Amino acid sequence: MIFADMEPFIRTTSFAGFRELVAKLGGDPWALLLRFRIKPELLDEEDARVPLRSLVGLLECAAQELDCADFGLRMAEYQNLHVLGPIAVMARSSASVGHALTEIVRFIGYHSSGMQLDLDRSEAQAPRVVIGLQLPGSVPQRQMVELAMGVAHNTMKLLCGAHFSAQSVLLCGVSPLPPARYRRYFQTQVYSGQACNALVLTAQQLQQPIEQQDPHLHRMLVQYLDHIHLHSSSDLVDQVRRLVLRMLPTQQCRLPLIAEQVGLHERALQRQLAELGQRFDELVEGIRRDRADFYLAERDIPMSQIAGMLGYSEQSVFNRACRRWFALTPGERRRQLLEQRAYRRD
């Protein structure tokens, strides 16, 4: 669940392995934590939460200062599904892998209001677990995204068995890591410069039954998570956001198609969004603007590819949108973002 007007938080279970990894690399984990105003003792409290922005910044800082470009992937080796607490138990008690992933997507807000997950079944033979962050602005976040991708991979190994291998892995942007590093971790082909971060699965993997399934326990946990207000009317906005993100690169992101996906007539969808203080066209515009900054901050993604990933059929349309958002051309905005990033590092 995403609350656009609130600072996203994350449970401190997602810090698992941070202290051990930093110490192994010769750094001081406590000093780093305090620099980002994170009390070290919170890492030992399972239900404690800190701003997601703090963890994202902490991982980027640790990677740079410890000269460890694959810090997020290394930290993922310490984590799996169990960082999600009761969501993990619910998933392990589900009937099938597909059912477990659907429930994880539904309740991920319990773990972090800033994590974006989607189980995209639009291609029957290549379903995808799509992973992203909901943080405003062009915040460097590669380490956090790669941590989340690594944890998702470890989760699939836990649900499917140690033999699990995705069909492929998709990564946004162009990473400084050599492709072989990703292949070694994910044990499959990895494609960079994509419109989203995702594990591409098989239909058979989703259908695989879970040996520990327990309908009674699963029902109790779903009731518990429902009770703490994770399933509210705000979920409609989150669902529309995820569908827009999924459909933008197809250039088919239109209100009638989105309404069909959520099971509503387009007028009903517009009315319900209005009741939540949202308009469909403004949602799409805001997502395009945020994603434009995200892609433009990656030096090596061609402008034509960015235009396509944002759902524009022509580069000129993207150019006009960029001037409307930032009063700059795409090239000028890219230079501005890269200069801002270099200034923050200095």
C-alpha positions in Angstrom: 0.0 0.0 0.0 1.4 3.4 -1.0 0.5 6.7 0.8 1.9 9.4 -1.4 1.5 12.1 1.2 3.4 10.2 3.9 7.1 9.5 4.4 7.6 5.8 3.6 8.9 3.6 6.4 10.4 0.1 6.5 10.8 -2.5 9.2 14.3 -2.8 10.6 14.4 -6.5 9.7 15.6 -5.3 6.3 18.8 -4.3 8.0 19.7 -8.0 8.5 23.3 -8.5 7.7 24.2 -4.8 7.5 26.4 -4.8 10.6 28.1 -8.1 9.7 28.8 -7.0 6.1 30.2 -3.6 7.0 32.4 -5.1 9.7 33.7 -7.7 7.2 34.6 -4.9 4.8 36.5 -3.1 7.5 34.0 -0.4 8.2 32.2 0.9 11.4 28.5 -0.1 11.1 27.5 1.9 14.2 29.0 5.1 12.9 27.3 4.7 9.6 23.9 4.0 11.3 24.2 7.1 13.5 25.2 9.3 10.5 21.8 8.5 9.1 20.0 9.0 12.4 19.3 5.3 12.9 19.6 4.1 16.4 21.6 0.8 16.3 19.4 -0.8 19.0 16.4 -0.6 16.7 18.0 -3.2 14.5 17.3 -5.8 17.2 13.6 -4.9 17.5 11.5 -6.9 15.0 8.6 -4.4 14.7 10.7 -1.2 14.7 10.5 1.0 11.7 12.7 3.7 10.2 12.3 6.0 7.2 12.9 4.0 4.0 14.9 7.0 2.7 17.4 6.4 5.6 18.0 2.8 4.6 18.4 3.8 0.9 20.9 6.5 1.7 22.8 4.3 4.1 23.3 1.5 1.6 24.5 4.0 -1.1 26.9 5.6 1.4 28.2 2.2 2.6 28.8 1.0 -1.0 30.7 4.2 -1.9 32.8 4.5 1.3 33.7 0.8 1.5 34.4 0.6 -2.2 31.9 -2.2 -2.6 29.8 -1.7 -5.7 27.8 -4.9 -5.1 26.9 -4.0 -1.4 23.2 -4.6 -1.9 23.6 -8.0 -3.5 26.1 -9.0 -0.8 23.7 -7.9 2.0 20.9 -9.9 0.3 22.9 -13.1 1.1 22.0 -12.5 4.7 18.2 -12.2 4.0 15.2 -14.1 2.7 11.4 -14.2 2.9 11.6 -14.2 6.7 12.5 -10.5 6.9 8.8 -9.9 6.2 7.7 -11.3 9.6 4.1 -12.5 9.6 3.8 -12.1 5.8 6.5 -14.8 5.5 4.6 -17.2 7.7 1.4 -16.5 5.7 3.3 -17.1 2.4 4.8 -20.4 3.6 1.3 -21.6 4.6 -0.2 -20.7 1.2 -1.5 -23.4 -1.2 0.9 -22.6 -4.1 3.8 -20.3 -5.0 1.5 -18.1 -7.1 -0.9 -17.8 -4.2 1.9 -16.9 -1.8 3.3 -14.2 -4.2 -0.2 -12.7 -4.6 -0.5 -12.4 -0.8 3.0 -10.9 -0.4 2.0 -8.3 -3.0 -1.2 -7.6 -1.2 0.3 -7.1 2.2 3.8 -5.7 1.5 2.6 -2.4 3.1 3.0 -4.1 6.5 6.7 -4.3 5.8 7.2 -1.0 4.0 4.8 1.6 2.7 7.5 2.5 0.1 8.0 -0.9 -1.5 6.3 -1.5 -4.8 5.6 -5.1 -5.7 3.5 -6.6 -8.5 2.9 -10.0 -9.8 2.4 -9.4 -13.6 0.6 -12.3 -15.2 0.0 -10.5 -18.5 2.3 -13.0 -20.3 1.0 -16.4 -19.3 4.3 -18.2 -19.9 6.5 -15.4 -18.5 4.9 -14.1 -15.3 7.0 -11.5 -13.5 7.6 -10.3 -10.0 8.1 -6.6 -10.5 10.0 -4.7 -7.8 10.5 -0.9 -7.2 10.6 1.8 -4.6 8.2 4.7 -4.0 10.5 7.6 -3.1 10.0 11.1 -4.5 12.8 12.8 -6.4 15.9 11.4 -8.1 17.2 9.6 -5.1 20.1 7.1 -5.9 18.6 3.7 -4.9 20.5 1.0 -6.9 21.8 -0.7 -3.8 18.4 -0.9 -2.2 16.8 -2.2 -5.4 19.4 -4.8 -5.8 19.0 -5.8 -2.1 15.3 -6.2 -2.8 15.9 -8.2 -6.0 18.3 -10.5 -4.2 15.8 -11.0 -1.3 13.1 -11.8 -3.9 15.4 -14.4 -5.5 16.1 -16.0 -2.1 12.4 -16.0 -1.4 11.7 -17.9 -4.5 14.3 -20.5 -3.5 12.6 -20.8 -0.2 9.2 -21.3 -1.8 10.2 -23.4 -4.8 13.2 -25.2 -3.4 17.0 -24.8 -3.7 16.8 -25.7 -7.4 14.9 -22.5 -8.3 16.1 -20.5 -11.2 14.2 -17.6 -12.9 13.8 -17.5 -16.7 15.7 -14.2 -16.6 16.2 -11.1 -14.5 15.4 -7.6 -15.7 17.2 -4.5 -14.3 16.5 -0.8 -14.8 19.4 1.4 -15.9 22.9 0.4 -16.6 24.9 -0.9 -13.6 28.6 -0.4 -13.0 28.8 -4.1 -12.0 30.0 -6.6 -14.6 27.2 -8.8 -16.0 29.0 -11.8 -14.7 28.4 -10.6 -11.1 24.6 -10.7 -11.6 24.7 -14.0 -13.4 26.7 -15.5 -10.5 24.1 -14.4 -8.0 20.9 -15.1 -9.9 22.2 -18.1 -11.9 20.3 -17.0 -15.0 20.5 -14.4 -17.8 20.3 -10.8 -16.7 19.2 -7.9 -18.9 20.0 -4.3 -18.0 18.4 -1.1 -19.3 14.9 -2.5 -18.9 11.7 -0.6 -18.0 11.4 -2.3 -14.7 13.2 -4.5 -12.2 11.8 -8.0 -12.3 12.3 -11.7 -11.9 10.8 -13.5 -14.9 9.3 -16.8 -13.8 7.5 -19.7 -15.5 3.8 -20.6 -15.2 4.9 -24.0 -13.7 6.7 -22.2 -10.9 3.6 -20.3 -9.9 1.5 -23.5 -9.9 4.0 -25.4 -7.7 2.3 -26.4 -4.4 3.9 -25.4 -1.1 4.7 -28.4 1.1 4.1 -26.5 4.4 0.6 -25.2 3.3 -1.7 -24.8 6.3 -5.2 -23.4 5.4 -6.1 -22.7 9.0 -2.9 -20.8 9.8 -3.1 -19.0 6.5 -6.6 -17.8 7.2 -5.7 -16.6 10.7 -2.8 -14.6 9.4 -4.8 -13.0 6.6 -7.4 -12.0 9.2 -4.6 -10.5 11.4 -3.1 -8.5 8.5 -6.5 -7.3 7.4 -7.2 -6.2 11.0 -4.2 -3.9 11.1 -5.7 -1.9 8.3 -3.6 -3.0 5.4 -6.5 -3.6 3.1 -8.2 -0.2 2.8 -9.7 2.0 0.1 -6.2 3.4 -0.5 -5.4 0.0 -2.1 -7.3 1.2 -5.3 -4.8 4.0 -5.8 -1.9 1.6 -5.3 -3.4 -0.9 -7.7 -3.9 1.8 -10.4 -0.3 3.0 -9.9 1.1 -0.5 -10.3 -1.0 -1.1 -13.5 0.1 2.3 -14.9 3.8 1.4 -14.3 3.3 -2.0 -15.9 1.4 -0.7 -19.0 3.4 2.5 -19.8 6.1 0.7 -21.8 3.4 -1.0 -23.8 2.0 2.4 -24.9 -1.4 1.0 -24.0 -1.9 2.9 -20.7 -5.4 4.1 -21.2 -8.3 4.6 -18.7 -10.6 1.9 -20.2 -7.9 -0.7 -20.1 -6.9 0.1 -16.5 -10.6 0.1 -15.5 -11.0 -3.3 -17.0 -8.0 -4.6 -15.1 -9.4 -3.5 -11.7 -12.9 -4.8 -12.6 -14.6 -1.4 -12.8 -16.4 0.7 -15.5 -14.2 3.6 -16.4 -16.7 6.1 -14.9 -16.8 4.1 -11.7 -13.0 4.1 -11.5 -12.9 7.8 -12.1 -15.5 8.4 -9.4 -13.8 6.2 -6.8 -10.4 7.8 -7.5 -12.0 11.3 -7.1 -13.4 10.2 -3.7 -9.8 9.4 -2.7 -8.7 12.8 -4.0 -7.1 11.5 -7.2 -7.5 11.9 -10.9 -6.4 9.3 -13.4 -4.6 11.7 -15.8 -2.8 13.3 -12.9 -1.7 9.9 -11.5 -0.3 9.0 -14.9 1.4 12.4 -15.3 3.0 12.1 -11.8 4.2 8.6 -12.5 5.7 9.6 -15.8 7.5 12.6 -14.3 8.9 10.5 -11.4 10.0 7.7 -13.8 11.5 10.3 -16.2 13.8 11.5 -13.4 14.7 7.9 -12.5 15.7 7.0 -16.0 17.4 10.3 -16.9 19.6 9.9 -13.8 21.1 6.9 -15.5 23.7 8.3 -17.9 23.6 5.5 -20.5 19.9 5.0 -21.2 19.2 6.5 -24.7 16.6 9.2 -24.8 14.5 7.3 -27.4 14.4 4.3 -25.0 13.3 6.5 -22.1 10.5 8.0 -24.3 9.3 4.4 -25.1 9.5 3.3 -21.5 7.3 6.2 -20.4 4.7 5.3 -23.0 5.4 7.9 -25.6 5.3 6.9 -29.3 7.6 9.8 -30.4 10.6 11.4 -28.9 9.2 14.8 -29.5 6.2 14.2 -27.2 8.6 13.3 -24.4 10.6 16.4 -25.1 7.5 18.6 -24.7 6.5 16.8 -21.5 10.0 17.3 -20.1 9.8 21.0 -20.8 6.4 21.1 -19.1 7.6 19.3 -16.0 11.1 20.8 -15.5 11.3 23.8 -18.0 14.3 21.9 -19.4 14.9 19.6 -22.4 15.6 15.9 -21.5 19.3 16.4 -22.1 19.4 19.5 -19.8 17.5 17.7 -17.1 19.9 14.7 -17.3 22.9 17.0 -16.9 21.2 18.7 -13.9 20.4 15.3 -12.2 24.0 14.0 -12.8 25.4 17.3 -11.4 23.2 17.0 -8.3 24.3 13.4 -7.8 27.9 14.3 -8.1 27.5 17.2 -5.6 25.8 15.0 -3.0 28.7 12.5 -3.3 31.2 15.2 -2.8 
